[in-house]
Amino acid sequence: MQQRQLGPFTVSAIGLGCMNLSHAYGTPPSAEQGERVLLAALDAGVTLFDTAALYGFGANEELVGRVLAPHRGRFTLASKGGLAGVRGDDGVLRRVIDGRPEAVRRNCEDSLRRLKTDVIDLYYLHRWDKRVPIEDSVGAMSDLVRAGKVRAIGLSEVSAATLRRAHAVHPIAAVQTEYSLWTRNPEIAVLAACAELGAALVAFSPLARGFLCDALPDPSQLAERDIRRNMPRFSPEHYPANLRLLPAYKAIARDVGCTPAQLALAWLLARAPHIVPIPGTTSALHLQEDLAAAELRLGADTVARLDAAINQQTVSGNRYSAQSASEVDTETF
């Protein structure tokens, strides 16, 4: 597979986002199915696997650790802290953003144990805790690098200004943020700032949470706990308008001779050489489809057609609810 630079690491141009093997989109697949997807990705040449303490409140890291630890030398392992499940006095686990140095260190130790490894290659601050100076959180992560528990540091869902503040404390190898045809926020400033500082832009939800695939179900039929139920773009108010974008988009895919999912990933790869998309899937078949996008080369005319078809002006609705938007530190349209 085509390779790209991710801080000090050379990784496959398309990585694997492991989240939906344990989290976010309704009932997760069985552990056996998750294992099949992880091993199929490894066998297909994927060398970047992305997980987090939050996903399944640790279950995703446990899955990745159990399945991939025997192959640890074959891939770059990324995980995240500063956002995790915390058990309250009532015994219930709840997601908590906590960027205090002691919390970051504790999250990392827990992740190392679940992942069955002595070192995490790329460790992200999953969310900037706005109650804590970014310099303090990154300082704690820098201590983890010096202790040999982390090799490189990343940030998730931050603005260019916050990235620069963090980079002044310790080199930032990557910024992970949502980026796709229908979420263009990184184009405001973060994408350019990453290029300037030598950081990769790791694009999560590159398929627009399934919207840019062939068969996204009617949102009303999504599982009760599917996070898209609370996302404005999938609401009855906005989704019909967004569906009207798909015929032109699928026509471009037919002209290129690829699937809609492959087109979305190829568009990202064509945007800049420091972009690494990490699509997620629960299907080994869809995994093979996604990875084939690395072999596509889109011409300038095709990229221009895509940019005109789906962009921040043509998409209806915000990407997050007001509550979720308040937790991120990114420029918004």
C-alpha positions in Angstrom: 0.0 0.0 0.0 1.0 3.6 -0.5 2.8 5.0 2.5 2.6 8.4 4.3 4.6 10.1 7.0 3.0 10.4 10.5 5.4 12.2 12.7 8.4 9.9 13.1 6.5 6.9 11.7 5.9 5.7 8.1 2.4 4.3 7.9 -0.1 3.0 5.4 -1.8 5.8 3.6 -5.1 4.5 5.0 -5.3 3.4 8.6 -8.0 1.7 10.5 -10.2 3.5 13.0 -11.1 0.8 15.5 -13.9 2.7 17.4 -16.9 1.1 15.8 -15.7 -2.4 16.7 -16.8 -1.5 20.3 -18.5 1.9 20.4 -20.8 4.6 19.0 -23.0 2.9 16.2 -25.4 0.8 18.1 -24.7 -2.8 19.1 -21.1 -3.6 18.4 -20.1 -6.7 16.5 -19.0 -9.8 18.3 -15.5 -10.1 19.6 -14.9 -12.8 16.9 -16.0 -10.4 14.1 -13.8 -7.6 15.6 -10.9 -10.0 15.6 -11.4 -10.9 11.9 -11.5 -7.2 10.9 -8.3 -6.4 12.8 -6.4 -9.3 11.4 -7.7 -8.8 7.9 -6.5 -5.2 8.1 -3.0 -6.3 9.3 -2.8 -8.9 6.5 -3.8 -6.3 3.9 -1.0 -4.0 4.8 -2.6 -1.5 7.3 0.1 -0.3 9.6 -1.8 2.3 11.6 -4.4 1.2 14.1 -6.3 3.9 16.1 -8.2 3.3 19.4 -8.9 5.3 22.6 -9.6 4.8 26.3 -13.2 6.1 25.7 -14.2 3.5 23.1 -16.4 1.0 24.9 -15.0 2.4 28.1 -11.8 0.4 27.5 -13.3 -2.5 25.7 -11.8 -1.4 22.3 -8.3 -1.2 23.7 -8.7 -4.6 25.3 -9.8 -6.0 21.9 -6.9 -4.4 20.1 -4.5 -5.5 22.7 -5.7 -9.1 22.8 -5.7 -9.5 19.0 -2.7 -7.4 17.9 -0.2 -7.6 20.8 1.3 -10.8 19.2 2.1 -8.7 16.1 3.2 -5.5 17.9 6.3 -5.0 15.7 4.2 -4.8 12.5 2.2 -1.6 13.0 2.0 1.9 14.6 -0.4 1.9 17.6 -2.3 5.1 18.4 -4.5 5.7 21.4 -6.0 8.6 23.3 -6.5 9.9 26.8 -7.9 12.9 28.6 -11.4 11.5 27.8 -12.5 8.3 29.4 -15.1 6.4 31.3 -15.2 7.3 35.0 -17.3 5.4 37.5 -19.5 7.7 39.7 -20.6 7.1 43.3 -23.7 5.4 41.8 -21.5 2.8 40.1 -22.3 4.1 36.6 -19.6 4.7 34.0 -19.8 8.1 32.4 -17.6 9.8 29.8 -15.5 12.5 31.4 -13.1 15.0 29.9 -10.2 15.4 32.3 -6.9 17.0 31.0 -5.3 17.3 34.4 -1.7 15.9 34.3 -2.6 13.2 36.9 -5.6 12.1 34.8 -3.6 12.0 31.6 -0.9 9.9 33.3 -3.6 7.6 34.8 -5.3 7.2 31.4 -2.0 6.3 29.8 -1.2 3.6 32.4 -4.6 2.1 32.0 -4.3 2.1 28.2 -0.9 0.4 28.3 -2.3 -2.3 30.4 -5.4 -2.9 28.2 -3.3 -2.8 25.0 -0.8 -5.3 26.4 2.2 -3.1 25.4 5.1 -1.2 27.0 4.8 1.8 24.8 2.1 3.6 22.7 3.5 4.9 19.5 1.2 7.9 19.1 -0.7 9.1 22.2 -3.4 11.8 21.6 -5.1 14.2 24.0 -8.6 13.1 23.0 -10.2 16.4 23.9 -8.7 19.6 25.3 -10.1 20.1 28.7 -10.7 23.9 28.6 -10.4 24.1 32.4 -6.7 23.1 32.1 -4.1 25.0 30.1 -3.1 23.0 27.1 0.5 23.5 28.1 -0.2 21.5 31.3 -1.8 18.6 29.6 0.9 18.4 26.9 3.5 18.8 29.5 2.3 15.7 31.2 2.3 13.9 27.9 5.8 15.0 27.3 6.8 13.4 30.6 5.3 10.2 29.3 7.6 10.4 26.2 10.6 10.9 28.5 9.5 8.0 30.6 9.5 5.8 27.5 5.7 5.1 27.7 4.8 7.1 24.6 6.8 7.7 21.5 5.0 10.7 20.0 2.2 13.1 20.9 -1.0 14.1 19.1 -4.0 16.2 19.7 -7.6 15.7 18.7 -10.2 18.3 17.6 -8.2 21.4 18.3 -7.8 24.7 16.6 -4.7 26.0 14.9 -4.1 28.4 17.8 -4.2 25.6 20.3 -2.0 23.4 18.2 0.7 26.1 18.1 0.5 26.5 21.9 0.9 22.8 22.4 3.7 22.5 19.8 5.7 25.1 21.7 5.8 22.7 24.7 6.5 19.5 22.8 6.5 18.6 19.0 3.0 17.5 17.9 3.2 14.6 15.5 -0.5 14.6 14.4 -3.8 16.3 14.8 -6.8 14.0 14.5 -10.1 15.7 13.5 -13.2 15.0 11.5 -12.5 15.7 7.8 -14.4 14.6 4.7 -16.2 16.2 1.8 -19.0 17.2 4.1 -16.9 18.4 7.1 -14.3 20.9 5.9 -13.4 22.6 9.2 -9.7 21.7 8.9 -9.4 23.7 5.7 -9.9 26.9 7.7 -6.5 26.8 9.4 -5.6 23.4 10.9 -4.6 21.7 7.7 -2.1 24.4 6.8 -0.8 24.7 10.4 -0.1 20.9 10.4 1.8 21.2 7.2 3.8 24.1 8.6 4.7 22.3 11.8 5.4 19.0 10.2 2.4 17.2 11.7 0.0 14.8 10.0 -3.7 15.5 9.7 -5.4 12.2 10.7 -8.9 12.3 9.3 -11.6 10.5 11.3 -15.1 9.8 9.9 -13.7 10.3 6.3 -16.9 8.6 4.9 -19.1 11.2 6.7 -20.3 8.6 9.2 -21.5 6.3 6.4 -23.3 9.0 4.4 -20.7 8.8 1.6 -21.1 5.0 1.3 -23.6 3.1 -0.9 -26.1 2.1 1.7 -26.5 4.3 4.7 -29.8 3.3 6.4 -32.6 5.6 7.0 -31.6 7.5 10.2 -35.0 6.6 11.7 -34.0 3.0 11.5 -30.6 3.4 13.2 -30.1 1.6 16.5 -31.3 3.5 19.6 -27.8 4.1 20.9 -26.3 5.1 17.5 -24.6 8.5 18.0 -25.9 9.7 14.6 -29.4 10.0 16.1 -28.2 13.1 17.9 -26.3 14.6 15.0 -28.1 17.5 13.2 -27.2 16.4 9.7 -29.0 13.1 10.2 -32.1 14.7 11.7 -35.5 14.9 9.8 -34.9 18.7 9.5 -31.6 18.3 7.5 -31.3 14.8 6.2 -33.6 15.1 3.2 -31.7 18.1 1.9 -28.4 16.2 2.4 -29.8 13.2 0.5 -30.2 15.4 -2.5 -26.4 15.7 -2.7 -25.9 12.0 -3.4 -27.0 11.6 -7.0 -24.4 14.0 -8.4 -21.8 12.5 -6.0 -22.5 8.9 -7.1 -22.4 10.0 -10.8 -18.8 11.1 -10.2 -18.0 7.8 -8.7 -19.4 6.0 -11.7 -17.3 8.2 -14.0 -14.2 7.4 -12.0 -15.0 3.7 -11.9 -15.0 3.3 -8.1 -17.4 3.0 -5.3 -18.7 6.1 -3.4 -16.6 5.1 -0.3 -13.5 4.8 -2.4 -14.1 8.2 -4.0 -14.4 9.9 -0.6 -11.1 8.4 0.6 -9.3 9.1 -2.7 -10.5 12.8 -2.4 -8.9 13.1 1.0 -5.6 11.5 -0.2 -5.6 14.0 -3.1 -6.0 17.0 -0.8 -2.5 17.0 0.7 0.3 14.5 1.3 0.2 14.9 5.1 -3.4 13.6 5.4 -4.0 10.1 6.6 -7.7 8.9 6.7 -8.7 6.3 9.2 -12.1 4.8 8.1 -13.7 2.3 10.4 -15.7 -0.7 9.5 -17.1 -3.9 11.0 -16.9 -5.8 7.7 -13.7 -7.3 6.2 -15.3 -6.9 2.8 -15.8 -3.2 3.3 -12.3 -3.0 4.6 -10.9 -4.3 1.3 -13.1 -1.8 -0.5 -11.8 1.1 1.6 -8.1 0.1 1.2 -8.4 -0.1 -2.6 -8.9 3.7 -2.6 -5.2 4.1 -1.9 -4.6 3.1 -5.5 -6.9 5.7 -7.0 -5.5 8.8 -8.5 -8.0 11.6 -9.0 -7.5 14.3 -11.7 -7.8 18.0 -10.9 -11.1 18.1 -12.8 -12.6 15.3 -10.7 -11.5 17.0 -7.4 -13.0 20.2 -8.6 -16.3 18.5 -9.4 -16.4 16.9 -5.9 -15.6 20.2 -4.2 -18.5 21.8 -6.0 -20.9 19.0 -5.2 -20.4 18.6 -1.5 -19.0 21.3 0.7 -19.7 23.5 3.7 -22.3 25.5 1.7 -24.2 22.6 0.2 -24.4 20.4 3.4 -27.4 21.1 5.6 -27.0 21.1 9.4 -24.1 21.3 11.9 -21.9 18.3 12.5 -22.5 18.2 16.2 -25.2 19.0 18.6 -24.7 22.2 20.7 -23.5 20.1 23.7 -21.0 18.1 21.6 -19.8 21.2 19.8 -19.0 22.9 23.1 -16.5 20.1 23.9 -14.3 20.6 20.8 -11.8 23.3 20.1 -12.1 23.6 16.3 -13.0 26.4 14.0 -16.5 25.9 12.8 -18.5 26.9 9.7 
